Each structure stands twice: as C-alpha cells, then as structure tokens.
Amino acid sequence: MPKLIADMKNIYGIVDVGTQQIRVLIGQRDERDGRVSVLGAGVAPAEGIDDRGVANIERAVASMERALQQAMQQSGTVLRRVWVSLHHVELRGEWSQGVITFPQPDHEIRYEDLERLRQQAAQRPVPADMELIHVIPQTYHLDHRRDVRDPIGMSGVRLEGQFYLLYAPQTILHTLRRCFQRIGVEVEGFVSRALLAAEVFLSPGHKASGVGLVYLGTHATAVVLYAQGVLRHFAVLPLGGHLVTQDIREVLRFILPQQAEVLKLQQGVALASLVDPEEVLRLRLPGVPEPVEVRRRILSEVIQARLEEIFVFVAREIEKAGLLKHLYGGIYLAGGGAAMPGIEKLVEYVLGERVFRVAVGEIIGRGIVEPLLHPQMAGAVATLSLVPTLREFLPPLPPPPEYKTTAKEPSAPTPSKLMERLRSMLEKSFKLPQDLVD
C-alpha cells in the first residue's frame, strides 16, 4: 500500500507543465551535498495544453493524471501536494524595493525583518488579469553598506531590499488549479521553470562575472541574465522549437507535422556546415511504396535559419540589458532545443560568447538518473532541488488581522424591546394579575 507523501519526511513532488510534455518528479534533496535523489518520474504528452494554456480541461486532466500515476507507482508514494513549474510567454516581471527602519542602531536583523521587507516590496498594484507568483530577493543595503547578500545577524537602523516580482496570467493559473483539484492534488505554488534553472545551474562565481541562461522551449524561449551576482534581466520570447518544425513542414510539403517533429529530433543539426553535403535521408511515407530521399544538408539549413533568427532576438535582449560582450561566464543552454547537435557552435557564431549546455547530471544523486540527463529535464530537476526553499520565492502571506477581545460575564437573556413596550402599555391600561402579564 503506497504511503502518503505528507507522512514521508523531506519527500516532495513537482509537476513541470509544458506544451509538449508534462513531467512529474518525486524525490528529496540531500542537505549535505545539495544533490537530488529522484524516487519516481512520470512523463506524458501534454494533450489539451497549448501555448495559451489549457485548451481542453478534460484532456489536460487525463495527461496530468497519467504522468502523476507513473511517478507515484514508481516511488510507492501518493502525492497530495505539488509545486508546478511554468514556461509561458506571458510571464512578466518588474523590480521593486522595500525600506524598513529600526528604533535602535544596535538592532540585530532577523528573518522576521526580511519577511516584513518582502511584504512591503510586494505591496504594488498587480497588472490587470495577472497574479503575483514570485518575490525574489536580490540584494540588500544596510545603512551605508551596499550590496549585502545576507544581512541576518548584522545591526543597523535602515534596511533596504531590492526584489524581482514575477507575474503570470490569472486565467492560466486558475484553470491549472482546477485541473489539479479534479485529480485531488493541491497546488502549493507556481514557479518559473527558467528562473529556477538559472538559480540552480549558474554558479555564484559566474553570476558575479556575468552569465546568461537561455531556455529553449517548444513555444517560448526565456532569457535570464546575471551580473555582479544578481538578476539583471528576464524575458520570455514567443519563439520556440515549434517554429523549426513548421519550417521543415513548409519546405518538405510531402511529410506530416508529426513526421517533421521526429525528423527534427532524430536527424536535425543546428549548424549546416557540420553536415556532409552528400548525405541523404530516406523517409518512409504512409501510402508511398518507395522511400523519399532528402538531403540532410537541406534539412540542417532550414533548422539553422530559424535558430539564427531566434538567437538574434536573444542578442537584442542581452543588448537591452547592457550586457552584450560582458557575459564573461558565457551562455548556458537548457530545454529541449539545447540537445540539438551543433547548437553550441551556432550560438557562439551568433552571440560571440562561449556557450555550454547545462549539466543536469551534476545535481542528481541516488535514485533515477538516466532519463533525467536530457537538457529538457533541467527545469523539472531544478524545481525539485529547490523545493525546500521555494517558499522564499513566493509572495509573502499578509499578516493576520489582530482582534481585541474582552472576557464578558455570562448574563441572562434580556427581553426584546417590543416585549418591554407591550408590558408597559398593559400595566398602564389594566390591572391584570402579574402572572397573566408575564
């Protein structure tokens, strides 16, 4: 009989909702080395979900349930609560700051003070039809000391904090909550797949020198940039791997969309110069007795043209942040598109920066390993790794209202005003026996 996840110490569940796949991981984090031990993993096609959110709630619920059942059966647990990671083009962020003061200069900064500061920074008008999902602390200033990373234990009078607020569309979050309610699972919070991947896979040293992470999804590409140890820029572009598939379908009109996707994944190369011009692919098509020949170099040229366009837009985001030619830690790639052969050389050619794939295996400990090494699992593994501290990224809860209550002596029930007036009138008009008046 599976054991409830709530009864198992330090074991968590996450659901990574994409437009191509839904991924579920169940596991725990080893506090000694920070590695993740994955006990159960489930993957299902994201049916009923598109780039705008949930398109068909029945099909979406069925897909989520399949992935959850796989992970629960493998781990021998029953999920009751999960964290949900998103990668959506309409994620929107802004900067905010909070300032609090203390009456005495020897006041020692405590965790409660940082929470009060977060509460103040989050008190901003929320954009229409959006919901606040992240309040991420960046840096603190304590009196005249600037760029303090962890002020707890220090003393001062004035504490200022810089925070990054991230919003997601309300309709998408409400529909996803409804999907999980139908399954009987509670959503603890929503998080950004790309931001958490950057938090986990970019080292503090790289963040200090300047570094970027580009998360290549099916319908969106996220750009996360760090400099001087803090987040400098976050953007989600409406460009993704589905455009590459569409281009292949347009050029090779005799194949079906699903065949174009398989061709991209199995034979695609991001840089055409890496492909032998004479190499020929023979495709089997339904209803056609003879295989159709396609030069692999042509396929790669189609892929390269679209990827170059995507990374030109990425370069514009880097330039907008003022970090072009200043990302000394390089660019890290994550997501399904990062697995394509030759993509590092292509991005180096377009951006002029050193390029690396995220090393998902570096943070995986015991348990399931092999299925998680693909770059498309980076967001799910990063989310599971940060679950013990994810509440520090969520919007702070408003303080409970204070009620002042005073104890009262129990008193006998008093007659209503109507009965008092009626009795007074009777006494003045008639001399009736007291028991009758009562």
TARAGI-V616211 format. One line per field, one symbol per residue. ss: DSSP state (~ for helix, > for strand, _ for the rest). Layout:
BEGIN
ss = ???
END
This chain:
BEGIN
ss = __>>~~~____>>>>>>___>>>>>>>>>______>>>>>>>>>>___>>__>>__~~~~~~~~~~~~~~~~~~~_>>__>>>>>>_____>>>>>>>>>>______>__~~~~~~~~~~~________>>>>>>>>>>>>>__>>>>______>__>>>>>>>>>>>>~~~~~~~~~~~~~~__>>>>>>>~~~~~~~~~__~~~~~~_>>>>>>____>>>>>>>__>>>>>>>>___~~~~~~~~~~~_____~~~~~~~~~~~_>__~~~_____>>>>________>>>>~~~~~~~~~~~~~~~~~~~~~~~~~__________>>>>_~~~~_>_~~~~~~~~~___>>>__~~~~>>>>__~~~__~~~~~~~~~~~~~~~~~~________________________~~~~~~~~~~~~~____~~~~_
END
